Amino acid sequence: MSKRDFYEVLGVNRDASDEEIKKAYRKLAMKYHPDRNPDNAKAEASFKEAKEAYEILSDADKRAAYDRYGHAGVDPQMGGGAGPGGPGMGGFADAFGDIFGDIFGQSRGGSRPGGMYRGADLRYNLEIGLEEAARGTETKIRIPTMEPCSTCKGSGAKPGTSPTTCNTCHGQGQVRMQQGFFSIQQTCPVCHGSGKTITSPCPDCNGAGRIRKQKTLSVKIPAGIDHGDRVRLAGEGEPGQAGGPSGDLFVVVQIRPHPVFQREGTDLHCEMPISFGVAALGGEIEIPTLEGQAKLKIPPETQTGQVFRLRGKGIKALRGGTLGDLLCHVVVETPVKLTETQKELLRQLEQGTRGNDTHSPKAKGFMDKVREFFQS
């Protein structure tokens, strides 16, 4: 059965932004998640389909390959479609590459002939507060890194000695193997592609040519960043080998829970208790915002659960610059530790309003529904 188009699966246009793709996936994930749909095979299949689509379209490189080659561009069984030979050649190479290593002179895992390797990408989890995420910030982080060994100057050989030419590949870094009628070239298993062997390794780096150290980096966090978003620091990942380029460092933002606000996209939500008297008679209260206090008018006869929206008091969108809103959920608080005088006043109020439907519209509506239920 052929796969559906990934953009169609998420319900977005082909020019959709990363944020639109993320929102579409979140919506589908909440709808079809197996925890919400137990023993529902159809929902589980829809969840897996949406997850696969998001994994491809949320990755810039995979999305580019998909846009160019379709499903063949991201299917490992078809070679990824990004090689110079197109989808067909890539799939053929990958199928044999898992068994024999490098095929037709192509190295796997970021290596190049001569032992040149691109450094690995690294991940750093950075925890920040909601206020920092809303306004943006700049912070410093310390990460481990590999640097050239100062003792051997990166050669890996003991001072006074030098690496020698590999006897297996004769300095080529690659060897050719015959597999039936295929002639397959792969990285030399002795020197691992460097073309050199070290008979007397450096005592400080044990022949690796690199040692582990710590480095400090400055990270700029843009305003409006959300939980799980990444900041890419190009070239700050693991250093390459034998002149290869360094990998990238991805700083993954994690936002601490806030004691007052809950975030939903660019909107903020908070729960605000009000007194029985303010709820009944109306009044003005102060509510917190990220910029300080704001005044909110409470109309008479306000009920628990009513939501008041303060425009532009939310969080600025990461892309687009629009401000979200603050949604204040009102909770009418029942008074406690009353004096006898206060209790007597409440008894008089209760006696004066009991049986009068105009004072309790929700109770009347509820009882009407109960009667309809039993009469049906």
C-alpha positions as a printed NumPy array, in Angstrom:
array([[  0.   ,   0.   ,   0.   ],
       [  1.501,   3.318,  -1.097],
       [  2.181,   5.986,   1.505],
       [  0.196,   9.201,   1.594],
       [  1.953,  12.484,   0.941],
       [  3.468,  13.689,   4.243],
       [  2.098,  17.214,   3.783],
       [ -1.353,  15.732,   3.21 ],
       [ -0.991,  13.6  ,   6.353],
       [ -0.35 ,  16.683,   8.507],
       [ -2.858,  18.811,   6.598],
       [ -0.399,  21.606,   5.737],
       [  0.778,  23.281,   2.537],
       [  4.16 ,  22.439,   1.037],
       [  5.447,  25.908,   1.98 ],
       [  4.325,  25.549,   5.621],
       [  6.64 ,  26.968,   8.271],
       [  8.289,  24.841,  10.963],
       [  5.816,  26.241,  13.515],
       [  2.809,  25.322,  11.343],
       [  4.153,  21.793,  10.915],
       [  4.72 ,  21.456,  14.661],
       [  1.208,  22.701,  15.51 ],
       [ -0.394,  20.361,  12.968],
       [  1.482,  17.386,  14.394],
       [  0.607,  18.264,  17.998],
       [ -3.063,  18.428,  17.079],
       [ -3.015,  15.014,  15.384],
       [ -0.876,  13.456,  18.118],
       [ -3.349,  14.525,  20.805],
       [ -6.266,  13.243,  18.727],
       [ -4.86 ,   9.82 ,  17.831],
       [ -2.496,   9.057,  20.732],
       [ -2.872,   5.395,  21.82 ],
       [ -3.394,   6.452,  25.447],
       [ -6.528,   8.327,  24.36 ],
       [ -7.644,   5.582,  21.972],
       [ -7.009,   2.24 ,  23.688],
       [ -7.534,  -0.851,  21.505],
       [ -8.166,   1.339,  18.467],
       [ -5.961,   0.039,  15.666],
       [ -7.105,   2.712,  13.223],
       [ -6.165,   5.547,  15.611],
       [ -2.81 ,   3.908,  16.322],
       [ -2.088,   3.704,  12.594],
       [ -3.01 ,   7.37 ,  12.145],
       [ -0.741,   8.306,  15.065],
       [  2.216,   6.422,  13.559],
       [  1.558,   7.979,  10.148],
       [  1.528,  11.507,  11.621],
       [  4.66 ,  10.78 ,  13.671],
       [  6.568,   9.577,  10.609],
       [  5.479,  12.637,   8.603],
       [  6.571,  15.009,  11.377],
       [  9.958,  13.313,  11.816],
       [ 10.711,  13.943,   8.139],
       [  9.229,  17.431,   7.681],
       [ 10.651,  18.818,  10.953],
       [ 14.208,  18.011,   9.841],
       [ 15.526,  20.52 ,   7.292],
       [ 17.779,  18.037,   5.459],
       [ 15.166,  15.258,   5.334],
       [ 12.476,  17.707,   4.226],
       [ 14.68 ,  18.961,   1.395],
       [ 15.313,  15.379,   0.272],
       [ 11.587,  14.588,   0.489],
       [ 10.623,  17.708,  -1.49 ],
       [ 13.046,  16.691,  -4.221],
       [ 12.638,  12.915,  -4.406],
       [  9.4  ,  12.193,  -2.541],
       [  9.252,   9.093,  -0.335],
       [ 12.266,   7.631,  -2.124],
       [ 14.355,  10.52 ,  -0.828],
       [ 13.874,   9.563,   2.83 ],
       [ 13.289,   5.812,   2.673],
       [ 16.421,   4.   ,   3.941],
       [ 15.43 ,   0.999,   1.828],
       [ 15.738,   3.213,  -1.236],
       [ 18.982,   4.919,  -0.308],
       [ 17.752,   8.343,   0.737],
       [ 17.654,   9.653,  -2.851],
       [ 20.274,  12.303,  -2.147],
       [ 23.27 ,  10.668,  -3.782],
       [ 24.616,  11.689,  -7.162],
       [ 23.166,   8.551,  -8.743],
       [ 19.597,   9.44 ,  -7.692],
       [ 17.25 ,   7.268,  -5.669],
       [ 18.036,   4.074,  -7.513],
       [ 21.814,   4.249,  -7.106],
       [ 21.567,   5.345,  -3.46 ],
       [ 19.331,   2.41 ,  -2.549],
       [ 21.624,  -0.077,  -4.301],
       [ 24.671,   1.297,  -2.477],
       [ 23.037,   1.328,   0.939],
       [ 21.725,  -2.209,   0.612],
       [ 25.244,  -3.578,   0.192],
       [ 26.926,  -0.931,   2.328],
       [ 25.46 ,  -2.336,   5.526],
       [ 27.283,  -5.59 ,   4.818],
       [ 30.503,  -4.588,   3.102],
       [ 31.05 ,  -1.014,   4.355],
       [ 31.865,   1.637,   1.779],
       [ 30.517,   1.066,  -1.712],
       [ 32.004,   2.361,  -4.939],
       [ 34.37 ,   4.665,  -3.046],
       [ 31.69 ,   6.285,  -0.876],
       [ 32.356,   6.295,   2.879],
       [ 29.609,   5.901,   5.476],
       [ 29.147,   7.848,   8.692],
       [ 30.592,  11.133,   7.446],
       [ 34.035,   9.789,   6.549],
       [ 36.03 ,  10.643,   3.46 ],
       [ 38.982,   9.004,   1.721],
       [ 42.199,   9.616,   3.616],
       [ 40.592,   9.32 ,   7.065],
       [ 38.839,  12.696,   6.97 ],
       [ 35.768,  12.658,   9.197],
       [ 33.145,  15.274,   9.939],
       [ 32.689,  15.705,  13.681],
       [ 29.488,  14.464,  15.276],
       [ 26.621,  16.812,  16.098],
       [ 26.14 ,  17.367,  19.824],
       [ 23.079,  18.151,  21.968],
       [ 22.913,  20.334,  25.056],
       [ 19.747,  20.633,  27.184],
       [ 19.306,  24.191,  28.469],
       [ 16.662,  24.945,  31.113],
       [ 15.316,  28.496,  31.267],
       [ 12.398,  30.305,  32.913],
       [  9.191,  31.379,  31.205],
       [ 10.168,  35.039,  31.483],
       [ 13.467,  34.366,  29.699],
       [ 11.661,  32.464,  26.953],
       [  9.184,  35.327,  26.494],
       [ 11.726,  38.168,  26.375],
       [ 14.758,  36.341,  24.98 ],
       [ 18.084,  36.113,  26.734],
       [ 21.76 ,  35.419,  26.279],
       [ 23.506,  32.901,  28.482],
       [ 26.772,  31.028,  28.692],
       [ 27.14 ,  27.264,  28.726],
       [ 30.096,  24.965,  29.349],
       [ 30.393,  21.869,  27.217],
       [ 32.998,  19.12 ,  26.847],
       [ 35.022,  19.21 ,  23.654],
       [ 37.912,  17.407,  22.006],
       [ 41.002,  19.487,  21.184],
       [ 44.298,  18.544,  19.474],
       [ 46.761,  17.049,  21.932],
       [ 49.494,  19.583,  22.755],
       [ 52.031,  16.832,  23.441],
       [ 51.934,  15.161,  20.025],
       [ 50.52 ,  18.186,  18.135],
       [ 47.576,  16.058,  17.072],
       [ 49.596,  13.339,  15.334],
       [ 48.827,  10.684,  17.965],
       [ 52.447,   9.517,  17.936],
       [ 54.831,   9.663,  20.872],
       [ 57.137,  12.731,  20.71 ],
       [ 60.247,  11.849,  18.727],
       [ 58.369,   9.314,  16.584],
       [ 56.062,   9.621,  13.579],
       [ 53.154,   7.648,  12.161],
       [ 54.185,   5.144,   9.495],
       [ 52.536,   4.215,   6.236],
       [ 49.888,   1.517,   6.673],
       [ 51.108,  -1.812,   5.225],
       [ 47.566,  -3.009,   4.512],
       [ 46.345,  -0.157,   2.278],
       [ 49.801,   1.269,   1.46 ],
       [ 48.768,   4.723,   2.569],
       [ 45.565,   4.874,   0.487],
       [ 43.178,   4.611,   3.442],
       [ 40.987,   2.216,   1.474],
       [ 41.18 ,  -1.388,   0.34 ],
       [ 39.376,  -3.137,  -2.503],
       [ 37.479,  -6.355,  -1.932],
       [ 36.108,  -8.771,  -4.504],
       [ 32.557,  -9.969,  -3.75 ],
       [ 31.558, -12.254,  -6.596],
       [ 31.462, -10.095,  -9.703],
       [ 31.391,  -6.899,  -7.599],
       [ 34.586,  -5.009,  -6.82 ],
       [ 33.928,  -3.202,  -3.55 ],
       [ 36.079,  -0.476,  -2.032],
       [ 35.927,   0.095,   1.714],
       [ 37.789,   1.86 ,   4.521],
       [ 40.967,   0.108,   5.58 ],
       [ 40.207,  -1.931,   8.733],
       [ 43.75 ,  -1.42 ,  10.093],
       [ 44.298,   2.345,   9.849],
       [ 40.564,   3.229,   9.677],
       [ 41.077,   5.353,   6.601],
       [ 43.997,   7.486,   7.767],
       [ 46.626,   5.705,   5.66 ],
       [ 48.941,   5.756,   8.693],
       [ 49.583,   3.482,  11.656],
       [ 51.02 ,   4.495,  15.017],
       [ 53.504,   2.068,  16.525],
       [ 54.416,   4.289,  19.519],
       [ 51.266,   6.109,  20.666],
       [ 51.383,   9.402,  22.57 ],
       [ 51.138,   8.73 ,  26.34 ],
       [ 48.789,  11.697,  26.931],
       [ 46.136,  10.983,  24.277],
       [ 46.819,   7.243,  23.781],
       [ 47.273,   7.756,  20.069],
       [ 43.952,   9.538,  19.496],
       [ 45.625,  12.879,  18.758],
       [ 42.911,  14.662,  20.759],
       [ 42.152,  15.227,  24.431],
       [ 38.924,  16.125,  26.224],
       [ 38.527,  19.647,  27.61 ],
       [ 35.782,  22.124,  28.531],
       [ 34.836,  25.215,  26.56 ],
       [ 32.451,  28.1  ,  27.265],
       [ 29.981,  29.275,  24.619],
       [ 27.553,  32.172,  24.495],
       [ 24.022,  31.236,  23.398],
       [ 21.435,  33.776,  22.239],
       [ 17.887,  32.637,  23.005],
       [ 15.355,  34.46 ,  20.789],
       [ 12.175,  35.916,  22.277],
       [  9.186,  33.593,  21.965],
       [ 11.111,  30.327,  21.968],
       [  9.053,  27.352,  23.158],
       [  9.729,  24.138,  25.044],
       [ 11.616,  21.689,  22.804],
       [ 12.808,  24.291,  20.277],
       [ 16.456,  24.115,  19.237],
       [ 19.147,  26.737,  18.738],
       [ 21.86 ,  25.638,  16.309],
       [ 25.463,  26.684,  16.868],
       [ 27.201,  25.845,  13.603],
       [ 30.641,  24.274,  13.919],
       [ 30.514,  24.01 ,  17.722],
       [ 29.977,  20.271,  17.809],
       [ 32.633,  17.603,  17.904],
       [ 35.754,  18.55 ,  15.908],
       [ 36.406,  16.628,  12.708],
       [ 39.338,  14.317,  12.214],
       [ 42.198,  14.675,   9.758],
       [ 40.999,  18.086,   8.607],
       [ 37.31 ,  17.206,   8.475],
       [ 34.717,  19.869,   9.378],
       [ 33.322,  20.134,  12.894],
       [ 29.785,  19.078,  13.678],
       [ 27.101,  21.392,  15.028],
       [ 25.857,  21.929,  18.561],
       [ 22.089,  21.905,  19.073],
       [ 20.927,  23.642,  22.237],
       [ 17.513,  22.187,  23.133],
       [ 15.453,  24.565,  25.26 ],
       [ 13.453,  23.244,  28.202],
       [ 11.2  ,  25.715,  30.013],
       [ 10.681,  25.319,  33.752],
       [  7.083,  25.115,  35.024],
       [  5.85 ,  28.541,  36.147],
       [  4.057,  28.981,  39.493],
       [  1.379,  31.278,  38.003],
       [  1.151,  30.861,  34.222],
       [  0.633,  27.942,  31.882],
       [  1.727,  28.451,  28.295],
       [ -0.191,  27.357,  25.216],
       [  1.576,  28.512,  22.065],
       [  1.759,  32.3  ,  22.352],
       [ -1.104,  32.508,  24.864],
       [ -0.778,  32.399,  28.642],
       [ -3.364,  31.025,  31.059],
       [ -3.731,  31.769,  34.753],
       [ -6.294,  30.933,  37.429],
       [ -7.478,  33.895,  39.505],
       [ -9.512,  33.469,  42.718],
       [-12.082,  36.183,  43.493],
       [-14.281,  36.691,  46.53 ],
       [-17.962,  35.787,  46.668],
       [-18.865,  39.464,  47.029],
       [-16.861,  40.602,  43.967],
       [-18.332,  37.78 ,  41.917],
       [-21.902,  38.758,  42.888],
       [-21.608,  42.554,  42.846],
       [-18.744,  43.129,  40.437],
       [-15.557,  45.03 ,  41.044],
       [-11.98 ,  45.561,  39.918],
       [ -9.087,  43.253,  40.696],
       [ -5.363,  43.218,  39.933],
       [ -3.947,  40.282,  38.025],
       [ -0.311,  39.422,  37.287],
       [  1.238,  39.597,  33.823],
       [  4.783,  39.046,  32.62 ],
       [  5.209,  42.851,  32.554],
       [  3.746,  43.469,  36.01 ],
       [  0.261,  44.044,  37.423],
       [ -2.819,  44.803,  35.293],
       [ -6.364,  45.76 ,  36.294],
       [ -9.327,  43.633,  35.33 ],
       [-12.98 ,  44.629,  35.687],
       [-15.219,  41.859,  36.974],
       [-18.862,  42.329,  35.942],
       [-21.668,  41.533,  38.401],
       [-22.949,  37.954,  38.578],
       [-19.656,  36.438,  37.409],
       [-19.546,  32.653,  37.694],
       [-16.68 ,  30.258,  38.388],
       [-14.948,  29.208,  35.179],
       [-15.57 ,  32.436,  33.264],
       [-12.567,  33.412,  31.158],
       [-11.423,  37.   ,  30.631],
       [ -9.002,  37.735,  27.8  ],
       [ -6.352,  40.453,  28.014],
       [ -5.169,  41.161,  24.481],
       [ -1.431,  41.373,  23.849],
       [ -0.429,  40.214,  27.337],
       [  0.863,  36.844,  26.177],
       [  4.121,  35.901,  24.462],
       [  5.547,  37.222,  21.214],
       [  5.553,  34.678,  18.395],
       [  8.994,  33.374,  17.5  ],
       [  8.246,  33.988,  13.832],
       [  5.928,  36.793,  12.851],
       [  6.216,  38.973,  15.932],
       [  2.524,  38.892,  16.908],
       [  1.68 ,  38.917,  20.619],
       [ -0.503,  36.302,  22.236],
       [ -3.114,  36.938,  24.915],
       [ -3.476,  36.311,  28.631],
       [ -6.557,  34.285,  29.524],
       [ -7.647,  34.669,  33.14 ],
       [ -9.835,  31.834,  34.465],
       [-11.958,  33.067,  37.359],
       [-12.537,  30.879,  40.428],
       [-15.1  ,  32.099,  42.969],
       [-13.674,  31.386,  46.396],
       [-15.962,  30.203,  49.184],
       [-15.263,  32.16 ,  52.403],
       [-13.823,  30.173,  55.317],
       [-13.432,  30.68 ,  59.106],
       [-16.555,  32.843,  59.325],
       [-17.709,  34.538,  62.524],
       [-21.2  ,  33.855,  63.862],
       [-22.361,  37.26 ,  62.617],
       [-21.078,  36.496,  59.115],
       [-22.724,  33.072,  59.146],
       [-26.051,  34.614,  60.194],
       [-25.852,  37.105,  57.333],
       [-25.246,  34.274,  54.884],
       [-28.207,  32.346,  56.298],
       [-30.42 ,  35.37 ,  55.723],
       [-29.092,  35.679,  52.172],
       [-29.737,  32.002,  51.537],
       [-33.299,  32.206,  52.882],
       [-33.981,  35.292,  50.823],
       [-32.841,  33.739,  47.551],
       [-33.995,  30.144,  48.04 ],
       [-36.703,  29.061,  45.628],
       [-36.231,  32.089,  43.396],
       [-34.97 ,  30.863,  40.032],
       [-33.859,  34.325,  38.963],
       [-31.039,  34.183,  41.532],
       [-29.714,  30.783,  40.42 ],
       [-30.068,  30.465,  36.631],
       [-27.556,  27.643,  36.353],
       [-29.265,  25.606,  39.071],
       [-32.639,  26.111,  37.355],
       [-31.206,  25.023,  34.01 ],
       [-29.629,  21.962,  35.584],
       [-32.867,  20.9  ,  37.299],
       [-34.801,  21.385,  34.053],
       [-32.402,  18.985,  32.328],
       [-32.781,  16.474,  35.158],
       [-36.551,  16.53 ,  34.855],
       [-36.356,  16.108,  31.078],
       [-34.043,  13.149,  31.545],
       [-36.385,  11.294,  33.872],
       [-39.47 ,  12.091,  31.797],
       [-37.948,  10.79 ,  28.577]])
